[in-house]
Amino acid sequence: MEFTALLLAITIVMLVAWRGPRPLALGLFAAVMIACVATYLHHATDTLKLSF
C-alpha cells in the first residue's frame, strides 16, 4: 500500500514540475525522496524469520 502511495506522490510531483512553480516542485520532490528513503529503511531493517 505504501508503494502505491509513493507512486501516486511521484506522479503528482511530476505534474507539478511540468506545470507548477519550480520551488513547489523541488519541495515536493524532497518530501517524496525522504518518504522513499524512510520506506526503504523500514523494509531493509526487517528481520527475516527463516528456518532451514
C-alpha positions as CSV (number, residue, x, y, z in Angstrom):
1,M,0.0,0.0,0.0
2,E,2.8,2.4,0.8
3,F,4.4,1.8,-2.5
4,T,1.2,2.7,-4.3
5,A,1.1,5.9,-2.3
6,L,4.7,6.7,-3.2
7,L,4.0,6.1,-6.9
8,L,1.0,8.4,-6.7
9,A,3.1,11.0,-4.9
10,I,5.8,10.8,-7.6
11,T,3.2,11.2,-10.3
12,I,1.9,14.3,-8.6
13,V,5.4,15.7,-8.3
14,M,6.0,15.2,-12.0
15,L,2.7,17.0,-12.8
16,V,3.7,19.9,-10.5
17,A,7.2,20.0,-12.1
18,W,5.6,20.2,-15.5
19,R,3.0,22.9,-14.8
20,G,3.6,24.4,-11.4
21,P,6.2,26.7,-9.9
22,R,9.8,25.4,-9.5
23,P,10.2,25.9,-5.7
24,L,7.0,23.9,-5.1
25,A,8.2,21.1,-7.3
26,L,11.6,21.0,-5.6
27,G,9.9,20.9,-2.2
28,L,7.6,18.1,-3.1
29,F,10.4,16.2,-4.7
30,A,12.5,16.5,-1.5
31,A,9.5,15.3,0.6
32,V,8.9,12.3,-1.7
33,M,12.6,11.4,-1.6
34,I,12.5,11.4,2.2
35,A,9.5,9.2,2.2
36,C,11.2,6.8,-0.2
37,V,14.3,6.6,1.9
38,A,12.1,6.1,5.1
39,T,10.2,3.3,3.4
40,Y,13.4,1.7,2.2
41,L,14.9,1.8,5.6
42,H,11.8,0.4,7.2
43,H,11.8,-2.6,4.9
44,A,15.6,-3.1,4.8
45,T,15.9,-3.4,8.6
46,D,13.1,-6.0,8.9
47,T,14.5,-9.3,10.3
48,L,13.6,-12.3,8.2
49,K,12.2,-15.2,10.0
50,L,13.8,-18.1,8.1
51,S,14.2,-21.6,9.3
52,F,16.1,-24.2,7.4
